[in-house]
Amino acid sequence: MSPRTKKQNEEIRRQRQQEILQAAMRVYVEKGYAASEVSDIADRAGLAHGLVFYYFKNKKNLFRALYEHMMEESRRYTDAFFAQDLPVLELLETYAQIVCERVLENPVMSRFYMRISHDIHFLYTPDEISPFDWVKGFMLPMTRTIDRGIAEGEIRKGDAHLMAMQFWGSVSQGMAYLDQSKQEMEAQGMPDAEVNIKLTRMLHQIVDSSVSLIKGG
């Protein structure tokens, strides 16, 4: 058997790191940061405990890597989405719908985002990171889009950044409400078809109400 090339080794390393990060996200959503152990993550990933420590020196480094990976993925997606040359209201409505649909399709990911803000102090000191600055940068594409909407008369006049905050705050709260509602309906044994109908109605209401906060008259 021929030895692996450098490129093959790098790909294996990347895949292993992704497997560990995905396992860490699932363990974190179930247990939170304080109760999560590297051994739990290794078991969930189906890997030797020592291999996890090989890629990440300790639990703190592992969860830092997870946080930074997830935040960067979210930022890159949002940047690319709002770079599309589409009408402002269509962009905002479609974005709100997509991120809400993701809550229903991949609840683990959405629960990570909802929970990590409460645990960020375990990973960084205030001097190392500013969640407020990250949020401001994350919402910059929304702010620019809303600013364009104001100029085109689709969005009411006002502070574009403040309206981006209002829009995203409404969507975020709606995402949490969708997730909680789905869990409650499933716990009650409600038929899947009925659950889907109710959640679809809620989703459309969340999108409509989020956009109506900033829509022009």
Beta strands, then each sheet from edge to edge (+ up, - down):
end
